[in-house]
Structure formats: structure tokens, C-alpha cells
């Protein structure tokens, strides 16, 4: 599929989605959110894709925020609709994707950019990365899941401070907070992302999808993560991947997972 605002490339079972609006520092507008939804959906439905990497074009920005010009004159109802549609179409969609998603954060990840990175299953960052949720400096709050995911990742107190001050943190602070898993020099960012993706892709994609569902359940209202773990654990026993994985272990060989 041809996209206007993003690039999507698949090699060796890894799909790399690059937000490609460098003139706007990769800011998210409605068209970009729609294209990202389609690209993530296509990757998730592709049987040979094991991991998705999301990043931004250039060295300056992962995503420098939302495109404010699109909603500066919105009403209350339009604002609610904007947040609801965005969360459903992209941010919650990514968080619950059965294919693991790694955010490779290069440069600025602000507002909706940080919210997109937080929706990914985990994050790595270049050493020049800057992250923050500056929405209150515009008279609004994060609307794409930022008030929920940031406290889950860094703790309530730190999230409150970051959101209320509208300040940015650097990559080393993000690592200290647990917001990112690794910090690497800018030229080595995608290399590290692909190395991690390759390691993930050697394991059972079916089991990974089950693990994602179980982990997410522990963070959702009305869900019991332990119950979901039991359910997903049981389901694994009925999969070809389980049969192959256990047989390979008993035969002391490397597993060749069929992905079903």
C-alpha cells in the first residue's frame, strides 16, 4: 500500500514503520493516525511478521506531538471525539496488538509522540531523545492515553510532575525512570531495535501474543490479570507451537515454531 505520511518496510519477519513528516517533525495529524492504523493492522495480519518497530524519520524527532492546527478551534464535543477516535484507532490498537511492538525513539517524543511510544510494548531511545507531555502548557491534557500509561510506567508521582510541569526529560532520565529499556547512540538505534526484534522473533509468536494479552489484562479495569494468565496459559497447550517447543526441548534441539 502507498502511504503519504509514513513508510512501511518488511524484512526477515520484521516490519519497520517510519513516520515520515520531517518538515513537521513527524507530528501526528488525523491522516497520519489513519495510515499508522492501517500499517499496524497489515503487519499484525501478515503471517510472516513477528515484530513491528515504530520510529520517526530523521534525527530530530520520533514524533514532536500532535498537529495542533487541526484542533485549535474544536468544541468540547469535538475534543472528546478526537481523543476517543485516536485512542481506538491507534493508541489502544497498538497496545493490544498481538504482534510485539518496539518503539525506537529518536529525538523528540512529545505529547502524542510519547503517548504513541508508551502504547508500544516497550521502548528504546537514542541518546539525544527528549520526552515529555507538554499539553497543560496549551491549556489541555494528554488525550491519547498519556495520563494512564505514564503513571503505569514511571509511577504516579513522577507522572504527576512530568505532566504538571510540562517539562521534558532526557534519555538517561527516561532510562532511570523505567520509561525506556535501553539508551544507545543515535546511529545504533535501529540496529539495537532489530537485534531485539530478531531475538523476539525466534520465540513462539502464539505464546508472545498470549503473554501480551495476559500482561495487558493486569492494567485494565474490570479485568483480573491472574485469571487471564490462567486462561492464556491453558490455551497454549492446544497450539502447534507448544507441541513443537516442548518436543524440541525434550529432543535437545532448536525449536522451529510454526506460529499456530
C-alpha positions in Angstrom: 0.0 0.0 0.0 1.2 3.5 -0.8 1.3 5.9 2.2 1.7 9.7 2.1 2.9 10.2 5.7 4.6 7.0 6.7 6.9 4.4 5.3 6.5 0.6 6.0 9.1 -2.0 5.1 9.2 -5.7 6.0 12.4 -7.7 6.0 13.2 -11.0 7.7 9.9 -11.1 9.6 10.3 -7.5 11.0 8.1 -4.6 9.8 9.6 -1.2 10.4 7.1 1.6 10.3 8.6 5.1 10.0 6.6 8.3 10.5 7.8 10.4 7.6 6.8 14.1 8.0 10.2 15.6 8.7 9.0 19.1 7.8 6.5 18.9 10.7 8.9 17.0 13.0 6.7 13.9 12.3 3.7 15.5 14.1 0.6 13.3 14.2 -2.4 14.5 12.3 -5.5 12.6 11.5 -4.3 11.3 8.2 -1.1 10.0 9.8 -3.0 8.3 12.6 -5.2 6.6 9.9 -2.2 5.4 7.9 -0.5 4.2 11.1 -3.6 2.2 12.0 -3.6 0.6 8.5 0.1 -0.2 8.6 -0.1 -1.8 12.1 -3.2 -3.8 11.1 -1.5 -5.0 7.9 1.6 -6.1 9.9 -0.4 -7.9 12.5 -2.3 -9.8 9.8 0.8 -10.7 7.9 1.6 -14.3 9.0 5.4 -13.9 8.5 5.7 -10.7 10.5 7.0 -11.4 14.0 7.8 -7.9 15.3 7.0 -4.3 14.5 9.4 -1.4 15.0 7.9 2.1 15.1 10.2 5.1 14.6 10.4 8.6 13.1 12.3 9.8 10.1 15.4 11.9 10.6 17.4 12.5 13.7 15.4 15.4 15.2 12.1 13.7 16.2 10.3 10.5 16.8 7.1 12.5 16.9 7.2 16.1 18.2 3.5 16.0 19.2 0.1 16.3 17.6 -0.7 18.7 14.7 -2.3 21.5 16.9 -3.6 23.3 13.8 -6.1 20.6 13.3 -7.9 21.0 16.6 -7.2 24.6 17.8 -10.9 25.6 17.2 -12.6 22.4 18.4 -15.6 22.4 20.7 -15.9 20.2 23.8 -17.8 17.5 21.9 -15.2 17.6 19.1 -12.4 17.3 21.6 -13.9 14.3 23.2 -14.4 12.7 19.8 -10.8 13.4 18.8 -9.5 11.6 21.9 -11.9 8.7 21.6 -11.2 8.1 17.9 -7.5 8.4 18.3 -7.3 6.1 21.2 -9.4 3.4 19.5 -7.8 3.7 16.1 -4.1 3.9 17.1 -3.0 4.0 20.7 -5.2 1.3 22.3 -5.0 -0.6 19.0 -1.2 -0.7 19.2 -1.2 -1.5 22.9 -3.4 -4.6 22.3 -1.7 -5.7 19.1 -0.9 -9.4 19.2 2.4 -8.7 17.4 5.0 -7.2 19.7 5.8 -3.5 19.0 9.1 -1.8 19.8 9.3 2.0 19.8 12.7 3.2 18.7 12.6 6.8 20.0 14.9 9.1 18.1 15.0 12.8 19.2 11.8 14.5 20.4 8.9 12.3 21.6 6.4 14.9 22.9 2.7 14.8 23.6 1.1 12.4 21.2 4.6 11.2 20.2 5.3 10.0 23.7 1.8 8.6 24.0 2.5 6.5 20.9 5.8 5.3 22.2 4.1 4.4 25.5 1.4 2.4 23.6 4.2 0.2 22.2 5.1 -2.9 24.2 8.5 -1.4 25.2 10.8 1.4 24.2 14.4 2.1 23.4 15.9 5.5 22.9 18.7 7.3 21.2 21.0 9.3 23.5 19.6 12.6 22.1 16.0 11.7 22.9 13.8 14.2 24.8 10.4 13.1 26.2 7.5 14.8 27.7 3.8 15.6 27.9 3.6 19.4 27.5 -0.2 19.6 26.9 -1.0 21.6 30.1 1.1 24.4 28.6 -1.5 24.6 25.9 -4.5 24.5 28.3 -5.4 20.9 27.7 -4.3 17.5 29.0 -2.9 14.4 27.2 -5.8 12.8 25.4 -4.3 9.7 23.8 -3.7 7.6 27.0 -0.9 9.7 28.5 -2.5 10.2 31.9 -2.9 6.5 32.2 0.2 4.9 30.7 2.8 7.3 32.1 1.9 6.6 35.7 1.9 2.8 35.0 5.4 3.1 33.6 7.1 5.7 35.8 4.9 5.8 38.9 2.2 8.3 39.9 4.5 10.9 41.5 6.9 11.2 38.6 4.0 11.2 36.1 2.2 14.0 38.0 5.4 16.1 38.0 6.1 15.5 34.3 2.5 16.3 33.3 2.0 19.3 35.6 5.4 21.0 34.8 5.0 20.2 31.1 8.8 19.6 31.2 11.0 17.3 29.1 13.3 14.6 30.4 16.4 13.3 28.6 17.2 9.8 27.6 19.3 9.0 30.7 16.5 10.1 33.0 13.9 8.1 31.0 16.1 5.1 31.5 16.4 5.7 35.2 12.6 6.1 35.4 12.0 2.9 33.5 10.3 4.7 30.7 12.8 3.2 28.2 14.7 -0.1 28.4 17.9 0.9 26.7 19.7 4.1 25.5 22.0 3.9 22.6 23.9 6.3 20.3 21.7 7.7 17.6 23.4 5.8 14.7 22.9 2.5 16.5 19.3 2.9 17.5 17.7 0.8 14.7 20.5 -1.7 14.9 19.6 -2.3 18.5 15.9 -2.4 17.7 16.5 -5.0 15.0 18.7 -7.0 17.3 16.0 -7.2 19.9 13.3 -7.9 17.3 15.4 -10.8 15.9 15.7 -12.2 19.4 11.9 -12.0 19.9 11.2 -13.5 16.5 13.0 -16.7 17.4 10.3 -17.5 20.1 6.7 -18.6 19.7 4.6 -15.8 18.2 1.5 -17.5 19.6 2.9 -17.6 23.1 4.0 -14.0 22.8 0.5 -12.9 21.8 -0.9 -14.8 24.8 1.7 -13.1 27.1 0.7 -9.6 25.7 -3.0 -10.3 26.4 -2.2 -11.5 30.0 0.1 -8.6 30.8 -2.4 -6.0 29.5 -5.2 -7.6 31.5 -3.5 -6.7 34.7 -3.7 -3.0 33.8 -7.3 -2.8 32.7 -10.4 -2.1 34.9 -12.7 -5.0 35.4 -10.0 -7.5 34.3 -8.1 -9.9 36.5 -4.6 -10.4 35.2 -4.1 -13.7 37.1 -7.3 -15.1 35.7 -6.3 -14.1 32.2 -2.9 -15.6 32.7 -4.5 -18.9 33.6 -6.8 -18.8 30.6 -3.9 -17.9 28.2 -1.6 -20.5 29.8 -4.2 -23.2 29.2 -4.8 -22.1 25.6 -1.1 -22.5 24.8 -1.4 -26.3 25.4 -3.7 -26.6 22.4 -1.2 -24.9 20.0 1.2 -26.4 17.5 3.9 -24.1 18.9 3.5 -25.7 22.3 3.9 -29.1 20.8 7.0 -28.1 18.8 8.5 -26.1 21.7 8.2 -28.9 24.2 9.3 -31.6 21.7 12.3 -29.6 20.7 13.3 -29.2 24.4 13.0 -32.9 25.1 15.0 -33.7 21.9 17.6 -31.0 22.8 17.3 -29.2 19.6 16.3 -25.7 18.5 12.5 -25.2 18.1 11.1 -24.3 14.7 7.8 -22.7 15.6 5.0 -22.9 13.0 3.3 -19.9 14.5 -0.1 -21.5 15.2 
